Amino acid sequence: SVVKNSIQDECLKCYDGEMCLKCKKDINNCEECSGEYGLFNGDCYVQCPIQFYKSENVCLSCGSYCLECQDNKICNTCIPPFKLDLNFECVI
């Protein structure tokens, strides 16, 4: 993807190259990631940061007290001192 540099009136490639499909007003702010990459805070990641999961190329929050999850309803690991219950939720 490219963005137009209004100062020099030229098109510049998004900094992530193959990972970033579309960037916002500058080359360092990705808006859409390609393939298996997940978008988080303007960057593309192979694996989303801790406490986030990938859904349709976007990194979304696992939810309260969850360290690792499959989605926002199924937590795999809780932040101590919370424990995982039978409903895959973090409880005290």
N, C-alpha and C positions, 0 to 999 in steps of 0.2 A: 504494500500500500504506500501511497505517497501523499504528502501534504504540500500545499503551495506556500512558499516563503514569500510573504508580501513585501518584505524589505528589498530582496534581490530579485523578486518576480521569477522564481524558479521552483521546480518541484523537487522535493527531497524525500528519500526513502525512509520509512519508519525505522527507528533504530534497531528494533528486534528482528528485522529482516523477515525470515520465513515464519517466525512465531507470531508476529503481529500482522493481522489482515488489514486493519484499519486504525489509523491514529487520529487523535484530535488535532487541535490547532498547532501543536508542535510535534516534532518527531519523537520526543521522549514520553509521550502520553498515549499509550495504546488504548483503543476503544473496543477492539474485537480481536480475539486470538484465534489461531488456526488449529486444526486437527485436535490433538490430545491436550493442548495447553489450556490452562485456566486463567482467566483475567482476575487480577487482584491489585487494586490501587494503581492502575495504569500500566502494570507490567504483566507479562505472560509467564506462567509457571508450569513446569512438567507436573509437579505435585503442589497442591495448595498448601499454604502455611498452616501450622498447627492451629487447631480450633476452627478450621474451615474445611469444606468439602467441595468437590467440583460437580457442577450441574450445568450441562449445556455450555461448556467452555467459560463458565464464570465461577469464581470461588465465593461460596456463601457460608455464613456463620453456622456452626454446629448448634449453637444455643447455649443457654446458661449452664455453666459448670462442666461442660463437656470438652474434653481434650481432643479426642479423635472420634469421628462419626462417619456413618454411611450417608446420612442425610440429616435434615433437621429434626427428625422423629426418632432415629435409631442411633444412640450413642454407643460407642465401643469401649471408651475409656473416659473416666471422670477425673476432674481436677481434685486432688486430695484437699480436704478430708471427705469429699463426697464419694459415694459408692454407687455402683450400677445396680438398679433393681431389676425385677423380672420383666418390666416393660421397657427396658433399655433406656431408662431415664436416670439422671443423677440426683440422689437424695442424701440427706444427712443420716 
